[in-house]
Amino acid sequence: MKTFKLFFNPEKEERWVNEMLEKGFLLKKNVFLYHFEPTDIKNKKIRVDYRFFKKDKDFNDYKLMFEDFGWRHIAGNKSNGSQFFIQTDECKDDELFSDVDSKLSMLKRHLNVWVTMALFFFIIDGPLTGGAFPFDLKTLYLTPGIWEMEGSKFWSAFWFETPFAVMRGFGGFGFFSAIVLSIYFSYRFTKKKLEQENIKN
Protein backbone atom coordinates (compact mmCIF):
# COMPACT_ATOMS: atom_id res chain seq x y z
CA MET A 1 0.00 0.00 0.00
CA LYS A 2 1.28 3.45 -0.92
CA THR A 3 0.00 6.77 0.34
CA PHE A 4 1.03 10.42 0.24
CA LYS A 5 1.14 12.57 3.34
CA LEU A 6 3.06 15.70 4.26
CA PHE A 7 4.23 16.18 7.84
CA PHE A 8 5.98 19.20 9.34
CA ASN A 9 6.03 17.69 12.81
CA PRO A 10 8.08 14.49 13.44
CA GLU A 11 5.90 13.59 16.43
CA LYS A 12 2.73 13.62 14.32
CA GLU A 13 4.50 11.57 11.66
CA GLU A 14 5.58 9.07 14.31
CA ARG A 15 2.07 8.89 15.75
CA TRP A 16 0.58 8.21 12.31
CA VAL A 17 2.94 5.35 11.38
CA ASN A 18 2.20 3.73 14.75
CA GLU A 19 -1.53 4.01 14.05
CA MET A 20 -0.92 2.28 10.72
CA LEU A 21 1.02 -0.47 12.52
CA GLU A 22 -1.94 -1.02 14.85
CA LYS A 23 -4.09 -1.49 11.73
CA GLY A 24 -1.69 -4.16 10.46
CA PHE A 25 0.56 -2.18 8.11
CA LEU A 26 4.31 -1.74 8.63
CA LEU A 27 6.21 1.16 7.09
CA LYS A 28 8.88 -0.04 4.64
CA LYS A 29 9.86 3.06 2.69
CA ASN A 30 9.25 6.80 2.94
CA VAL A 31 10.71 8.51 -0.12
CA PHE A 32 8.05 10.82 -1.65
CA LEU A 33 5.39 8.24 -0.78
CA TYR A 34 4.90 6.15 2.34
CA HIS A 35 5.07 2.46 1.44
CA PHE A 36 3.40 -0.02 3.80
CA GLU A 37 3.12 -3.77 3.72
CA PRO A 38 0.82 -6.08 5.72
CA THR A 39 2.33 -7.32 8.97
CA ASP A 40 1.42 -9.42 11.97
CA ILE A 41 3.75 -7.47 14.28
CA LYS A 42 1.92 -6.56 17.46
CA ASN A 43 2.67 -4.54 20.59
CA LYS A 44 5.73 -2.81 19.16
CA LYS A 45 6.53 0.87 18.86
CA ILE A 46 7.96 2.74 15.89
CA ARG A 47 10.10 5.76 16.65
CA VAL A 48 11.54 8.45 14.39
CA ASP A 49 14.87 10.24 14.35
CA TYR A 50 15.89 13.01 11.98
CA ARG A 51 19.37 12.82 10.46
CA PHE A 52 21.25 13.19 7.17
CA PHE A 53 24.52 11.46 6.28
CA LYS A 54 27.16 12.11 3.64
CA LYS A 55 28.78 8.68 3.77
CA ASP A 56 27.28 5.20 3.61
CA LYS A 57 29.63 4.07 6.35
CA ASP A 58 28.37 6.72 8.76
CA PHE A 59 24.78 5.78 7.96
CA ASN A 60 25.44 2.06 8.51
CA ASP A 61 27.26 2.73 11.78
CA TYR A 62 24.33 4.84 12.91
CA LYS A 63 21.85 2.01 12.22
CA LEU A 64 24.08 -0.55 13.95
CA MET A 65 24.32 1.64 17.03
CA PHE A 66 20.54 1.59 17.47
CA GLU A 67 20.40 -2.12 16.72
CA ASP A 68 22.66 -2.67 19.73
CA PHE A 69 19.93 -1.10 21.85
CA GLY A 70 17.15 -3.19 20.33
CA TRP A 71 15.89 -0.89 17.55
CA ARG A 72 15.72 -2.13 13.94
CA HIS A 73 15.87 0.43 11.13
CA ILE A 74 12.85 -0.03 8.85
CA ALA A 75 12.68 3.07 6.64
CA GLY A 76 14.74 6.07 5.62
CA ASN A 77 17.99 6.51 3.75
CA LYS A 78 21.10 8.60 4.32
CA SER A 79 19.68 11.56 2.37
CA ASN A 80 16.01 11.94 3.25
CA GLY A 81 16.09 12.95 6.92
CA SER A 82 13.38 10.89 8.62
CA GLN A 83 14.76 7.62 9.99
CA PHE A 84 12.29 5.06 11.34
CA PHE A 85 13.07 2.34 13.86
CA ILE A 86 10.91 -0.42 15.35
CA GLN A 87 11.37 -2.23 18.62
CA THR A 88 12.80 -5.73 18.56
CA ASP A 89 12.15 -8.38 21.21
CA GLU A 90 15.46 -7.40 22.83
CA CYS A 91 14.41 -3.76 23.25
CA LYS A 92 13.86 -2.81 26.89
CA ASP A 93 12.56 0.73 26.36
CA ASP A 94 9.61 2.24 24.47
CA GLU A 95 11.56 5.37 23.65
CA LEU A 96 14.36 5.79 21.12
CA PHE A 97 15.84 8.65 23.10
CA SER A 98 16.69 8.12 26.76
CA ASP A 99 16.66 11.78 27.80
CA VAL A 100 15.03 15.12 27.10
CA ASP A 101 18.14 16.67 25.52
CA SER A 102 18.40 13.91 22.90
CA LYS A 103 14.74 14.30 21.91
CA LEU A 104 15.07 18.08 21.68
CA SER A 105 18.24 17.71 19.58
CA MET A 106 16.28 15.66 17.07
CA LEU A 107 13.57 18.33 16.87
CA LYS A 108 16.23 21.03 16.45
CA ARG A 109 17.78 19.13 13.52
CA HIS A 110 14.36 18.96 11.91
CA LEU A 111 13.77 22.68 12.46
CA ASN A 112 17.20 23.62 11.09
CA VAL A 113 16.51 21.79 7.82
CA TRP A 114 13.37 23.83 7.21
CA VAL A 115 15.11 27.08 8.20
CA THR A 116 17.78 26.29 5.60
CA MET A 117 15.10 25.69 2.96
CA ALA A 118 13.39 28.99 3.80
CA LEU A 119 16.71 30.86 3.48
CA PHE A 120 17.38 29.10 0.19
CA PHE A 121 14.07 30.32 -1.24
CA PHE A 122 14.74 33.81 0.13
CA ILE A 123 18.01 33.89 -1.83
CA ILE A 124 16.71 32.43 -5.10
CA ASP A 125 13.62 34.64 -5.11
CA GLY A 126 15.91 37.40 -6.40
CA PRO A 127 17.02 35.71 -9.64
CA LEU A 128 13.50 34.36 -10.18
CA THR A 129 11.97 37.83 -9.99
CA GLY A 130 14.43 39.85 -12.02
CA GLY A 131 17.68 39.62 -10.12
CA ALA A 132 17.19 42.44 -7.66
CA PHE A 133 14.75 41.13 -5.05
CA PRO A 134 14.83 41.55 -2.06
CA PHE A 135 16.86 44.73 -2.56
CA ASP A 136 14.67 46.38 -5.20
CA LEU A 137 10.96 45.70 -4.76
CA LYS A 138 10.17 47.57 -7.96
CA THR A 139 11.33 44.54 -9.96
CA LEU A 140 8.26 42.66 -8.72
CA TYR A 141 5.89 45.00 -10.60
CA LEU A 142 5.60 44.04 -14.26
CA THR A 143 3.06 46.60 -15.48
CA PRO A 144 4.84 48.56 -18.27
CA GLY A 145 5.67 52.12 -17.21
CA ILE A 146 4.09 51.83 -13.78
CA TRP A 147 6.81 53.87 -12.09
CA GLU A 148 6.40 56.73 -14.57
CA MET A 149 2.65 56.98 -13.94
CA GLU A 150 1.25 59.72 -11.73
CA GLY A 151 -1.75 60.40 -9.52
CA SER A 152 -4.77 58.12 -9.53
CA LYS A 153 -3.50 56.21 -12.57
CA PHE A 154 -0.38 55.16 -10.63
CA TRP A 155 -2.27 54.18 -7.47
CA SER A 156 -4.84 52.22 -9.45
CA ALA A 157 -2.12 50.22 -11.23
CA PHE A 158 -0.06 49.89 -8.04
CA TRP A 159 -2.85 48.46 -5.86
CA PHE A 160 -4.08 46.23 -8.66
CA GLU A 161 -0.68 44.58 -9.15
CA THR A 162 0.54 44.51 -5.52
CA PRO A 163 -1.08 41.12 -4.66
CA PHE A 164 0.60 39.57 -7.72
CA ALA A 165 3.91 41.20 -6.83
CA VAL A 166 3.73 39.75 -3.32
CA MET A 167 3.09 36.28 -4.73
CA ARG A 168 6.01 36.64 -7.15
CA GLY A 169 8.42 37.86 -4.55
CA PHE A 170 7.42 35.98 -1.44
CA GLY A 171 5.79 32.84 -2.81
CA GLY A 172 8.44 30.23 -2.00
CA PHE A 173 10.00 32.15 0.87
CA GLY A 174 6.63 32.94 2.43
CA PHE A 175 5.48 29.34 2.17
CA PHE A 176 8.59 27.93 3.81
CA SER A 177 8.66 30.70 6.41
CA ALA A 178 5.14 29.75 7.47
CA ILE A 179 6.27 26.13 7.82
CA VAL A 180 9.30 27.19 9.87
CA LEU A 181 7.10 29.20 12.24
CA SER A 182 4.76 26.24 12.64
CA ILE A 183 7.66 23.88 13.38
CA TYR A 184 9.25 26.40 15.75
CA PHE A 185 6.12 26.78 17.86
CA SER A 186 5.66 23.02 17.83
CA TYR A 187 9.25 22.67 19.06
CA ARG A 188 8.68 25.21 21.83
CA PHE A 189 5.51 23.43 22.94
CA THR A 190 7.22 20.02 22.94
CA LYS A 191 10.24 21.41 24.80
CA LYS A 192 8.02 22.82 27.54
CA LYS A 193 6.08 19.56 27.81
CA LEU A 194 9.22 17.41 27.99
CA GLU A 195 10.82 19.67 30.59
CA GLN A 196 7.70 19.50 32.75
CA GLU A 197 7.58 15.71 32.47
CA ASN A 198 11.28 15.54 33.36
CA ILE A 199 10.71 17.64 36.50
CA LYS A 200 7.83 15.37 37.58
CA ASN A 201 10.00 12.27 37.12
MARLO-725895 format. One record per residue: residue number from 1; residue in three letters; x, y, z of N, C-alpha, C in turn. Coordinates in steps of 0.02 Angstrom, whole numbers, m for minus. Layout:
BEGIN
- nr,rest,nc1,nc2,nc3,cac1,cac2,cac3,cc1,cc2,cc3
- NUM,ala,X,Y,Z,X,Y,Z,X,Y,Z
...
% end
This chain:
BEGIN
- nr,rest,nc1,nc2,nc3,cac1,cac2,cac3,cc1,cc2,cc3
- 1,met,42,m59,0,0,0,0,44,62,0
- 2,lys,27,110,m42,64,172,m46,16,230,m33
- 3,thr,42,281,3,0,339,17,44,401,23
- 4,phe,15,458,7,52,521,12,27,561,71
- 5,lys,73,584,112,57,629,167,116,676,176
- 6,leu,100,735,201,153,785,213,151,805,286
- 7,phe,207,793,321,212,809,392,266,861,403
- 8,phe,250,911,446,299,960,467,319,949,540
- 9,asn,288,899,570,302,885,641,320,811,647
- 10,pro,382,795,667,404,725,672,362,684,721
- 11,glu,336,716,773,295,679,821,229,657,791
- 12,lys,199,700,750,137,681,716,149,626,665
- 13,glu,206,630,631,225,578,583,234,511,619
- 14,glu,268,513,676,279,453,716,213,424,740
- 15,arg,169,467,763,104,444,788,64,410,732
- 16,trp,67,438,672,29,410,616,54,341,595
- 17,val,121,333,590,147,267,569,133,214,622
- 18,asn,129,234,685,110,187,738,36,168,733
- 19,glu,m6,215,713,m76,200,702,m84,151,645
- 20,met,m44,160,592,m46,114,536,m23,44,557
- 21,leu,27,41,601,51,m23,626,m4,m59,665
- 22,glu,m42,m21,704,m97,m51,742,m150,m79,696
- 23,lys,m156,m50,636,m204,m74,587,m177,m133,546
- 24,gly,m113,m151,558,m84,m208,523,m41,m191,464
- 25,phe,m14,m129,462,28,m109,406,94,m80,432
- 26,leu,149,m108,409,215,m87,432,249,m43,379
- 27,leu,275,13,400,310,58,354,374,24,328
- 28,lys,384,28,262,444,m2,232,487,49,195
- 29,lys,456,104,174,493,153,134,457,220,139
- 30,asn,494,274,140,462,340,147,496,394,104
- 31,val,507,377,41,535,425,m6,479,448,m53
- 32,phe,458,511,m45,403,541,m83,335,511,m62
- 33,leu,330,445,m62,270,412,m39,286,367,20
- 34,tyr,236,356,62,245,308,117,223,239,91
- 35,his,268,191,95,254,123,72,243,78,134
- 36,phe,186,45,135,170,m1,190,159,m71,163
- 37,glu,173,m120,204,156,m189,186,120,m221,246
- 38,pro,77,m270,232,41,m304,286,90,m337,335
- 39,thr,73,m336,398,117,m366,448,75,m396,505
- 40,asp,104,m444,540,71,m471,599,107,m449,662
- 41,ile,152,m400,656,187,m374,714,138,m339,761
- 42,lys,141,m357,824,96,m328,873,136,m302,933
- 43,asn,106,m253,967,133,m227,1030,206,m203,1024
- 44,lys,221,m171,967,287,m141,958,277,m67,942
- 45,lys,329,m28,957,326,44,943,375,62,887
- 46,ile,354,108,845,398,137,794,417,207,818
- 47,arg,481,222,813,505,288,833,543,320,775
- 48,val,545,386,774,577,422,719,635,465,745
- 49,asp,688,466,707,744,512,718,749,554,654
- 50,tyr,788,607,657,794,650,599,868,666,587
- 51,arg,898,633,537,969,641,523,984,632,449
- 52,phe,1035,668,426,1063,659,359,1135,635,365
- 53,phe,1157,598,314,1226,573,314,1257,583,246
- 54,lys,1322,598,245,1358,606,182,1388,539,159
- 55,lys,1406,497,206,1439,434,188,1397,374,208
- 56,asp,1399,322,165,1364,260,180,1389,229,245
- 57,lys,1453,233,257,1482,203,318,1452,235,380
- 58,asp,1447,301,380,1418,336,438,1346,316,449
- 59,phe,1309,309,394,1239,289,398,1232,218,425
- 60,asn,1275,173,402,1272,103,425,1293,98,499
- 61,asp,1343,136,519,1363,136,589,1307,163,634
- 62,tyr,1273,212,609,1216,242,646,1161,189,657
- 63,lys,1144,152,605,1092,100,611,1115,45,659
- 64,leu,1178,25,654,1204,m28,697,1204,m7,771
- 65,met,1216,57,783,1216,82,852,1147,72,884
- 66,phe,1094,88,846,1027,79,874,1008,6,878
- 67,glu,1033,m35,832,1020,m106,836,1047,m136,901
- 68,asp,1104,m110,924,1133,m133,986,1087,m120,1046
- 69,phe,1043,m71,1038,997,m55,1092,927,m83,1080
- 70,gly,921,m126,1028,857,m160,1016,810,m125,968
- 71,trp,836,m80,926,794,m44,878,817,m62,807
- 72,arg,770,m88,766,786,m106,697,764,m51,650
- 73,his,809,m31,606,794,21,557,748,m8,503
- 74,ile,691,25,491,642,m2,442,631,44,382
- 75,ala,646,108,389,634,154,332,677,216,340
- 76,gly,694,245,282,737,303,281,803,287,249
- 77,asn,833,336,216,900,326,188,945,383,210
- 78,lys,1006,382,189,1055,430,216,1039,502,196
- 79,ser,995,511,145,984,578,118,915,608,132
- 80,asn,868,569,159,801,597,162,777,619,232
- 81,gly,821,618,282,804,647,346,770,601,395
- 82,ser,707,585,384,669,545,431,694,473,432
- 83,gln,713,449,491,738,381,499,692,345,548
- 84,phe,664,289,526,615,253,567,644,188,595
- 85,phe,630,177,658,653,117,693,594,83,728
- 86,ile,597,16,731,546,m21,767,579,m63,822
- 87,gln,543,m71,876,569,m112,931,579,m184,910
- 88,thr,632,m214,935,640,m286,928,623,m319,995
- 89,asp,623,m384,997,607,m419,1060,659,m404,1114
- 90,glu,720,m384,1093,773,m370,1142,768,m299,1170
- 91,cys,725,m257,1141,721,m188,1163,687,m183,1232
- 92,lys,718,m146,1276,693,m141,1344,659,m73,1358
- 93,asp,655,m31,1308,628,36,1318,582,54,1261
- 94,asp,527,90,1275,481,112,1223,505,173,1185
- 95,glu,555,207,1212,578,269,1182,646,260,1150
- 96,leu,654,292,1091,718,289,1056,770,332,1091
- 97,phe,747,387,1120,792,432,1155,782,426,1230
- 98,ser,837,420,1266,835,406,1338,828,469,1380
- 99,asp,837,528,1350,833,589,1390,803,646,1350
- 100,val,784,698,1385,752,756,1355,797,790,1304
- 101,asp,861,799,1321,907,834,1276,913,799,1208
- 102,ser,914,733,1208,920,695,1145,858,706,1102
- 103,lys,799,705,1133,737,715,1096,735,786,1067
- 104,leu,754,835,1107,754,904,1084,805,915,1029
- 105,ser,862,880,1032,912,886,979,884,861,912
- 106,met,845,808,914,814,783,853,767,835,824
- 107,leu,726,866,867,678,916,843,715,978,817
- 108,lys,772,995,847,811,1051,822,840,1037,753
- 109,arg,863,975,742,889,957,676,835,963,623
- 110,his,775,942,641,718,948,595,703,1021,580
- 111,leu,701,1062,632,688,1134,623,742,1166,580
- 112,asn,805,1150,592,860,1181,555,856,1166,480
- 113,val,832,1107,462,826,1090,391,776,1136,357
- 114,trp,719,1148,390,668,1191,361,690,1265,360
- 115,val,728,1286,410,756,1354,410,802,1363,350
- 116,thr,843,1312,337,889,1315,280,850,1319,214
- 117,met,796,1282,209,755,1284,148,723,1353,139
- 118,ala,700,1383,194,669,1450,190,721,1501,167
- 119,leu,782,1497,194,835,1543,174,854,1533,101
- 120,phe,854,1470,80,869,1455,10,818,1489,m36
- 121,phe,754,1484,m20,703,1516,m62,707,1592,m57
- 122,phe,728,1618,0,737,1690,7,791,1714,m42
- 123,ile,844,1676,m48,900,1694,m92,882,1688,m165
- 124,ile,850,1632,m184,836,1621,m255,776,1662,m279
- 125,asp,736,1690,m233,681,1732,m256,706,1791,m297
- 126,gly,768,1814,m282,795,1870,m320,803,1854,m394
- 127,pro,843,1803,m412,851,1785,m482,785,1768,m516
- 128,leu,739,1739,m479,675,1718,m509,630,1778,m524
- 129,thr,643,1834,m491,599,1891,m500,635,1951,m530
- 130,gly,689,1938,m566,721,1993,m601,791,2008,m577
- 131,gly,815,1972,m527,884,1981,m506,897,2031,m451
- 132,ala,846,2070,m432,860,2122,m383,825,2110,m316
- 133,phe,773,2069,m315,738,2057,m253,784,2019,m206
- 134,pro,788,2033,m139,742,2077,m103,766,2149,m97
- 135,phe,815,2170,m137,843,2236,m128,807,2290,m169
- 136,asp,770,2271,m219,733,2319,m260,663,2291,m273
- 137,leu,616,2312,m233,548,2285,m238,513,2305,m303
- 138,lys,540,2357,m336,509,2378,m398,511,2324,m451
- 139,thr,560,2280,m447,566,2227,m498,508,2178,m495
- 140,leu,470,2179,m442,413,2133,m436,352,2157,m475
- 141,tyr,352,2221,m495,295,2250,m530,309,2249,m605
- 142,leu,267,2213,m642,280,2202,m713,238,2246,m759
- 143,thr,193,2286,m732,153,2330,m774,199,2380,m810
- 144,pro,197,2382,m876,242,2428,m913,232,2501,m893
- 145,gly,287,2535,m875,284,2606,m861,251,2625,m795
- 146,ile,241,2577,m750,204,2592,m689,238,2646,m647
- 147,trp,305,2646,m647,341,2694,m604,346,2763,m636
- 148,glu,323,2770,m697,320,2836,m729,250,2866,m725
- 149,met,201,2825,m703,132,2849,m697,127,2898,m639
- 150,glu,74,2938,m639,62,2986,m587,m10,2984,m563
- 151,gly,m20,3011,m503,m88,3020,m476,m128,2956,m471
- 152,ser,m192,2962,m485,m239,2906,m477,m222,2848,m523
- 153,lys,m194,2863,m581,m175,2810,m628,m122,2766,m598
- 154,phe,m72,2797,m564,m19,2758,m531,m48,2715,m475
- 155,trp,m88,2746,m431,m113,2709,m374,m160,2653,m394
- 156,ser,m198,2663,m448,m242,2611,m473,m201,2551,m497
- 157,ala,m149,2565,m536,m106,2511,m561,m67,2478,m505
- 158,phe,m43,2519,m458,m3,2494,m402,m43,2446,m359
- 159,trp,m102,2466,m338,m142,2423,m293,m169,2362,m329
- 160,phe,m181,2369,m395,m204,2311,m433,m150,2257,m437
- 161,glu,m87,2278,m447,m34,2229,m457,0,2206,m393
- 162,thr,m8,2242,m338,27,2225,m276,16,2153,m254
- 163,pro,m46,2127,m254,m54,2056,m233,m13,2008,m276
- 164,phe,m9,2022,m342,30,1979,m386,105,1987,m373
- 165,ala,125,2048,m357,196,2060,m342,216,2023,m278
- 166,val,172,2023,m228,186,1987,m166,195,1913,m179
- 167,met,150,1885,m221,154,1814,m236,219,1798,m275
- 168,arg,238,1844,m321,300,1832,m358,361,1833,m311
- 169,gly,362,1882,m268,421,1893,m227,426,1850,m166
- 170,phe,369,1834,m136,371,1799,m72,341,1729,m75
- 171,gly,323,1707,m135,289,1642,m140,325,1586,m105
- 172,gly,385,1567,m130,422,1512,m100,446,1528,m30
- 173,phe,474,1588,m22,500,1607,43,444,1611,95
- 174,gly,388,1641,75,331,1647,121,304,1579,142
- 175,phe,299,1534,94,274,1467,108,318,1432,159
- 176,phe,384,1432,146,430,1397,191,437,1433,257
- 177,ser,430,1498,257,433,1535,320,374,1516,365
- 178,ala,316,1508,335,257,1488,373,268,1418,404
- 179,ile,299,1373,365,313,1306,391,363,1311,449
- 180,val,415,1352,441,465,1360,493,433,1385,558
- 181,leu,389,1434,552,355,1460,612,313,1406,645
- 182,ser,278,1366,605,238,1312,632,281,1261,669
- 183,ile,337,1242,638,383,1194,669,414,1223,732
- 184,tyr,431,1288,730,463,1320,788,416,1320,848
- 185,phe,353,1338,837,306,1339,893,291,1269,918
- 186,ser,291,1221,872,283,1151,892,342,1129,935
- 187,tyr,402,1150,915,463,1134,953,459,1164,1023
- 188,arg,438,1227,1027,434,1261,1092,384,1226,1137
- 189,phe,327,1206,1108,276,1171,1147,302,1104,1172
- 190,thr,334,1066,1128,361,1001,1147,416,1008,1200
- 191,lys,458,1059,1191,512,1071,1240,483,1083,1309
- 192,lys,432,1125,1313,401,1141,1377,370,1079,1408
- 193,lys,336,1039,1366,304,978,1390,355,928,1417
- 194,leu,409,918,1379,461,870,1400,496,893,1464
- 195,glu,508,957,1469,541,984,1529,497,975,1591
- 196,gln,431,984,1582,385,975,1638,382,902,1659
- 197,glu,380,858,1608,379,786,1624,443,764,1659
- 198,asn,499,794,1637,564,777,1668,567,799,1741
- 199,ile,537,857,1756,536,882,1825,493,836,1869
- 200,lys,436,813,1841,391,768,1879,426,701,1895
- 201,asn,467,678,1847,500,614,1856,561,620,1902
% end
